[in-house]
Amino acid sequence: MRELRIFELDEPGRPVSWRAREGQSVKAIEGRLWLTVEGHLADIWLLPGAVFALPAGTRVWLSGESEGARFTLAETPASAPLPWRWLGGLASALKRRFGERRASAAGQCPEPGL
């Protein structure tokens, strides 16, 4: 699941800034956006429909060329490790399933010496 937030910039040329988190991306919806990313040599211009994946942990500055520039900030959380309780339940289910198969398969084998 992704979280989408829509922002509208009030003042042209006045940047907003934040530190990007893992899985964040910016998508221009309306107007031209000017994006500066810490560590990048060149600035990035985003036209409506363009998407830029933000490098995690970098400082980002974003401004609009005109009033009312809009963008979405999407965040896809990093995949979390599976909970231990879920893994324990899976192990138990597999043990029951394969344990039953082994028992029923052994019951169908002829006994030696008959």
Secondary structure, DSSP 8 states (H G I E B T S, - for coil): --EEEEEE-SSTT--EEEE--TTEEEEEEES-EEEEETT-SS-EEE-TT-EEE--TT-EEEEEESSTT-EEEEEE--------HHHHHHHHHHHHHHHHHHHHHHHHHS--TT-
